[in-house]
Amino acid sequence: MRIVGQTELAEIFGVSARTITEWQAGGMPVAVHGGPGVPGEYDSVACVRWLVDREVRKVQGPESPKDRLSRLQGDDLEMKLARERGQLIPAAAVEPAMRAAIVTARERIRSEPARIAALLEGKSRSERESLLRELFDETMTKLSRWQQAADLDDEQS
């Protein structure tokens, strides 16, 4: 498995980034979904496999009922194996950790105004902007490590 960005994946396939976005909308697998202005990340091997499968399906024509049943049974088996290997977990198992991370983030953000106000006193505009940027970056870094924080909470319990 090799994780690549949208631009690199487009280069691998010799297409534009827009084509990658269109393929993604058409079912191409995404390792990490991006957001507005943040490109996704892709498992290049899975994407090559998806593209080959898509092209083969174009040549083979519509799927027969027997082929569909076989495919669905194979998909079911893959999901069971992934679950057994711990590669697939129910959303209900993730939800408590996410909830704790969000509550922690909310409390941290809500506690910051008084501290920030004190730090900003007597600073020039550029110093205030720089300080705010540092504080926001620090908070975003801590938020990006939400799983580590949840692991630490588990260990402390």
C-alpha positions in Angstrom: 0.0 0.0 0.0 1.4 3.4 -1.0 -0.6 6.5 0.1 -0.3 9.4 -2.3 -1.9 12.8 -2.7 -4.3 13.8 -5.4 -1.6 15.5 -7.5 0.7 12.5 -7.4 -2.1 10.1 -8.2 -3.0 12.2 -11.2 0.6 12.0 -12.3 0.6 8.2 -11.9 -2.4 7.9 -14.2 -1.5 10.7 -16.5 -4.7 12.6 -15.9 -5.7 15.9 -14.3 -6.6 16.4 -10.7 -10.1 17.1 -11.8 -10.3 13.6 -13.3 -9.2 12.1 -10.0 -12.1 14.1 -8.3 -14.5 12.7 -10.9 -13.3 9.2 -10.5 -13.6 9.6 -6.7 -17.3 10.6 -7.2 -17.6 7.5 -9.4 -16.4 5.1 -6.6 -12.6 5.2 -6.7 -11.4 4.4 -3.2 -10.1 7.1 -0.9 -7.7 6.4 2.0 -8.3 9.8 3.7 -11.1 12.2 2.6 -10.0 15.7 2.1 -12.2 18.8 2.5 -12.5 22.2 0.9 -9.1 23.2 -0.2 -7.6 20.0 1.2 -7.0 17.2 -1.3 -7.7 13.6 -0.3 -5.1 10.9 0.0 -5.3 7.6 -1.9 -3.9 4.1 -1.7 -2.4 3.9 -5.1 -2.6 0.1 -5.3 -6.3 0.2 -4.5 -6.9 2.9 -7.0 -5.1 1.0 -9.8 -7.2 -2.1 -8.9 -10.4 0.0 -9.0 -9.5 1.5 -12.4 -8.6 -1.9 -13.9 -11.9 -3.4 -12.5 -13.9 -0.5 -14.0 -12.3 -0.9 -17.4 -12.9 -4.7 -17.3 -16.6 -4.1 -16.4 -16.9 -1.8 -19.4 -15.7 -4.6 -21.7 -17.7 -7.3 -20.0 -21.0 -5.5 -20.1 -23.7 -5.7 -17.4 -23.3 -8.0 -14.4 -25.4 -11.2 -14.5 -27.4 -12.1 -11.4 -25.1 -15.1 -10.8 -22.0 -12.8 -11.0 -23.7 -10.2 -8.7 -24.4 -12.9 -6.1 -20.8 -14.2 -6.3 -19.5 -10.6 -5.9 -21.8 -9.9 -2.9 -20.8 -13.1 -1.3 -17.1 -12.2 -1.8 -17.7 -8.7 -0.4 -19.4 -10.3 2.6 -16.4 -12.6 3.2 -14.0 -9.7 2.8 -15.9 -7.7 5.4 -16.0 -10.6 7.9 -12.2 -11.2 7.5 -11.5 -7.5 7.9 -13.6 -7.4 11.0 -11.8 -10.5 12.4 -8.4 -8.8 11.7 -9.5 -5.7 13.5 -9.4 -3.7 10.2 -13.1 -2.9 10.3 -14.8 -1.8 13.5 -18.4 -0.7 14.1 -19.1 3.0 14.2 -20.5 2.5 17.7 -17.0 1.5 18.9 -15.5 4.7 17.6 -18.2 7.1 18.7 -17.3 7.3 22.4 -13.7 8.2 21.6 -14.8 10.8 19.1 -17.3 12.3 21.6 -14.6 12.5 24.3 -12.2 14.2 21.8 -14.8 16.7 20.8 -15.8 17.5 24.3 -12.1 18.0 25.3 -11.6 20.2 22.3 -14.6 22.3 23.1 -13.6 22.8 26.7 -10.0 23.7 25.6 -11.3 26.3 23.1 -13.8 27.7 25.6 -11.1 28.2 28.2 -8.7 30.1 25.9 -10.2 33.6 25.6 -9.1 34.8 29.1 -5.5 33.5 28.6 -5.3 34.9 25.1 -6.6 38.3 26.2 -3.9 38.5 28.8 -1.2 37.5 26.4 -2.3 40.1 23.8 -2.2 43.1 26.1 0.3 45.8 24.9 1.2 43.9 21.7 1.3 45.4 18.2 -1.1 44.1 15.6 1.6 42.0 13.9 2.6 40.5 17.3 -1.1 39.7 18.1 -1.5 38.1 14.7 1.6 36.0 15.2 0.6 35.0 18.7 -2.9 34.0 17.6 -1.5 32.0 14.7 0.8 30.1 17.2 -2.1 29.5 19.6 -4.4 28.3 16.8 -1.7 26.1 15.3 -1.1 24.6 18.8 -4.8 23.9 19.3 -5.1 22.4 15.8 -2.1 20.1 16.4 -3.6 18.9 19.7 -7.0 18.3 17.9 -5.2 16.3 15.2 -3.9 14.0 17.9 -7.3 13.2 19.3 -6.6 9.4 19.2 -3.5 9.8 21.3 -5.4 11.8 23.8 -8.1 9.2 24.0 -5.4 6.5 24.5 -3.9 8.5 27.3 -7.3 8.9 28.9 -7.8 5.1 28.7 -4.4 4.5 30.4 -5.2 7.0 33.2 -8.6 5.4 33.9 
